Each structure stands twice: as C-alpha cells, then as structure tokens.
Amino acid sequence: MLQLILLIAFSGASIYFDLKFGRVPNLLCGAGLATGLALSIATKGLSGLEESIIGSALGFVILIIPFLLHMVGGGDVKFLSAAGAIVGWRALWPSFLLGSFMGGVIALLLMVWKDRSLFPLRKRIVLILNGVWHQPESMKQTTRVPLIPYALPLSLGLLLFNSMYKIVGR
C-alpha cells in the first residue's frame, strides 16, 4: 500500500510540473528514485532492492532510444526510471505499454481536435509508417504536432496497472 501511495504522490507531482512547465524536474525524479529504492529495501530487503534497481534500469532502457530520436524528453526518461524503482521491473513493462497506448490515444484525439479534420492525421500516419519521425518542412507550415506532456499518460498507465495489480494480486 505504501508503494501505491508513493506512486500516486510521485506521479501527481510529475504531472503537475509537466503540464505547468513542460518538464519533470531532476530533483523530483531523484527523490522518486531514492524513495523507491528505500521503500523496496524497507519492505523486501535485498530482493526488493534488486527488483527496484532492475526496474529503474528497465525504465531508462525503454525510453533512451526514443529520447535519442527526439521523440521524448530527458525528463520522461528520468521519470520512467524513477517509476521503475518505485514499482519494480515486473510491473513496469505492462504499465509502460498501457501508458504508451493511452499516450497514443491522447495524441490522436489532440491531432483530430486541433485540425478539425482527419486529412492531416492521415498524412502523419503515412509518414510514420514510412519511418519518417520528423515532419518535413512542407508540412510544418500547415500542421503542427501537438506536444504531449508524457508524464500524464505514463502516470495513468502506472497508476491503473499497479492499482489493479494490488487489488487482483500478484
């Protein structure tokens, strides 16, 4: 239960900063990482520490390539790494997949809402399917990809999966 409370507090603060300032502060991520490691040691001993360290490393590994491709920011990488320390490696991967799915749905809804049409969305999907991650200059004048504070969908995935995980059982 303490783990879920910590995850709620960390996610809530991260969402606040990401929505308000467009970034997740290093201090917050460091505090989340340290608190997650400490809680794991306090509740499960060395096996908890091992699970948290692997979870943190997994969070880093999951988002480092998208970061290098300029698809996510550095705060998102540090956020997921700290979240991995809180929830452990077993819960991180399905939480990330759920959060990524939610992020995709949010992105699609924002694009359709902003453009008031499906045509620009169709052009973006064709580009993505062809491996073009950045918009060509010709599209930049007519459309802009909305920025998504990624701490929001990642947090939703983390909170939804981990609250269900605690209720249903391991």
Contacts in CASP RR format, 6 or more apart in sequence:
PFRMAT RR
TARGET T0000
AUTHOR 0000-0000-0000
METHOD contacts of the structure
MODEL  1
MLQLILLIAFSGASIYFDLKFGRVPNLLCGAGLATGLALSIATKGLSGLE
ESIIGSALGFVILIIPFLLHMVGGGDVKFLSAAGAIVGWRALWPSFLLGS
FMGGVIALLLMVWKDRSLFPLRKRIVLILNGVWHQPESMKQTTRVPLIPY
ALPLSLGLLLFNSMYKIVGR
1 166 0 8 1.000
2 39 0 8 1.000
2 43 0 8 1.000
3 36 0 8 1.000
3 39 0 8 1.000
3 43 0 8 1.000
3 86 0 8 1.000
3 87 0 8 1.000
3 162 0 8 1.000
4 162 0 8 1.000
4 163 0 8 1.000
4 166 0 8 1.000
6 32 0 8 1.000
6 35 0 8 1.000
6 36 0 8 1.000
6 39 0 8 1.000
6 86 0 8 1.000
7 83 0 8 1.000
7 86 0 8 1.000
7 87 0 8 1.000
7 158 0 8 1.000
7 159 0 8 1.000
7 162 0 8 1.000
8 159 0 8 1.000
10 28 0 8 1.000
10 31 0 8 1.000
10 32 0 8 1.000
10 35 0 8 1.000
10 82 0 8 1.000
10 83 0 8 1.000
10 86 0 8 1.000
11 83 0 8 1.000
11 151 0 8 1.000
11 155 0 8 1.000
11 158 0 8 1.000
11 159 0 8 1.000
12 155 0 8 1.000
13 28 0 8 1.000
14 24 0 8 1.000
14 28 0 8 1.000
14 29 0 8 1.000
14 79 0 8 1.000
14 151 0 8 1.000
14 155 0 8 1.000
15 149 0 8 1.000
15 151 0 8 1.000
15 152 0 8 1.000
15 155 0 8 1.000
17 23 0 8 1.000
17 24 0 8 1.000
17 25 0 8 1.000
17 28 0 8 1.000
17 151 0 8 1.000
18 24 0 8 1.000
18 149 0 8 1.000
18 150 0 8 1.000
18 151 0 8 1.000
18 152 0 8 1.000
19 149 0 8 1.000
19 152 0 8 1.000
22 147 0 8 1.000
22 149 0 8 1.000
23 75 0 8 1.000
24 75 0 8 1.000
24 76 0 8 1.000
24 78 0 8 1.000
24 79 0 8 1.000
24 151 0 8 1.000
26 75 0 8 1.000
26 78 0 8 1.000
29 75 0 8 1.000
29 78 0 8 1.000
29 79 0 8 1.000
29 81 0 8 1.000
29 82 0 8 1.000
30 78 0 8 1.000
30 82 0 8 1.000
32 82 0 8 1.000
32 85 0 8 1.000
32 86 0 8 1.000
33 56 0 8 1.000
33 81 0 8 1.000
33 82 0 8 1.000
33 85 0 8 1.000
35 86 0 8 1.000
36 52 0 8 1.000
36 82 0 8 1.000
36 85 0 8 1.000
36 86 0 8 1.000
37 49 0 8 1.000
37 52 0 8 1.000
37 53 0 8 1.000
37 56 0 8 1.000
37 85 0 8 1.000
39 86 0 8 1.000
40 48 0 8 1.000
40 49 0 8 1.000
40 51 0 8 1.000
40 52 0 8 1.000
40 85 0 8 1.000
40 88 0 8 1.000
41 48 0 8 1.000
41 49 0 8 1.000
41 52 0 8 1.000
44 51 0 8 1.000
51 88 0 8 1.000
51 89 0 8 1.000
51 90 0 8 1.000
52 84 0 8 1.000
52 85 0 8 1.000
52 86 0 8 1.000
52 88 0 8 1.000
53 85 0 8 1.000
54 88 0 8 1.000
54 89 0 8 1.000
55 84 0 8 1.000
55 85 0 8 1.000
55 87 0 8 1.000
55 88 0 8 1.000
55 89 0 8 1.000
55 92 0 8 1.000
56 81 0 8 1.000
56 82 0 8 1.000
56 84 0 8 1.000
56 85 0 8 1.000
56 88 0 8 1.000
57 81 0 8 1.000
57 89 0 8 1.000
58 84 0 8 1.000
58 89 0 8 1.000
58 92 0 8 1.000
58 93 0 8 1.000
59 77 0 8 1.000
59 80 0 8 1.000
59 81 0 8 1.000
59 83 0 8 1.000
59 84 0 8 1.000
59 92 0 8 1.000
59 96 0 8 1.000
60 77 0 8 1.000
60 80 0 8 1.000
60 81 0 8 1.000
62 80 0 8 1.000
62 92 0 8 1.000
62 93 0 8 1.000
62 96 0 8 1.000
63 72 0 8 1.000
63 74 0 8 1.000
63 76 0 8 1.000
63 77 0 8 1.000
63 80 0 8 1.000
63 81 0 8 1.000
64 77 0 8 1.000
66 72 0 8 1.000
67 73 0 8 1.000
67 74 0 8 1.000
67 76 0 8 1.000
67 77 0 8 1.000
69 133 0 8 1.000
70 133 0 8 1.000
70 134 0 8 1.000
71 133 0 8 1.000
72 150 0 8 1.000
73 150 0 8 1.000
76 150 0 8 1.000
76 151 0 8 1.000
76 154 0 8 1.000
79 150 0 8 1.000
79 151 0 8 1.000
79 154 0 8 1.000
80 92 0 8 1.000
80 96 0 8 1.000
80 154 0 8 1.000
83 92 0 8 1.000
83 95 0 8 1.000
83 154 0 8 1.000
83 158 0 8 1.000
84 92 0 8 1.000
87 95 0 8 1.000
87 158 0 8 1.000
87 162 0 8 1.000
91 161 0 8 1.000
91 162 0 8 1.000
91 165 0 8 1.000
94 161 0 8 1.000
95 154 0 8 1.000
95 157 0 8 1.000
95 158 0 8 1.000
95 160 0 8 1.000
95 161 0 8 1.000
95 162 0 8 1.000
96 154 0 8 1.000
96 157 0 8 1.000
96 158 0 8 1.000
98 156 0 8 1.000
98 157 0 8 1.000
98 160 0 8 1.000
98 161 0 8 1.000
99 153 0 8 1.000
99 154 0 8 1.000
99 156 0 8 1.000
99 157 0 8 1.000
99 158 0 8 1.000
100 153 0 8 1.000
100 154 0 8 1.000
102 153 0 8 1.000
102 156 0 8 1.000
102 157 0 8 1.000
103 148 0 8 1.000
103 150 0 8 1.000
103 152 0 8 1.000
103 153 0 8 1.000
104 153 0 8 1.000
106 148 0 8 1.000
106 152 0 8 1.000
106 153 0 8 1.000
107 146 0 8 1.000
107 148 0 8 1.000
108 121 0 8 1.000
110 146 0 8 1.000
110 148 0 8 1.000
111 120 0 8 1.000
111 121 0 8 1.000
111 124 0 8 1.000
111 145 0 8 1.000
111 146 0 8 1.000
112 118 0 8 1.000
112 121 0 8 1.000
114 144 0 8 1.000
114 146 0 8 1.000
115 121 0 8 1.000
115 143 0 8 1.000
120 142 0 8 1.000
120 143 0 8 1.000
123 139 0 8 1.000
123 143 0 8 1.000
124 135 0 8 1.000
124 139 0 8 1.000
124 143 0 8 1.000
124 145 0 8 1.000
127 135 0 8 1.000
127 136 0 8 1.000
127 139 0 8 1.000
135 143 0 8 1.000
135 145 0 8 1.000
END
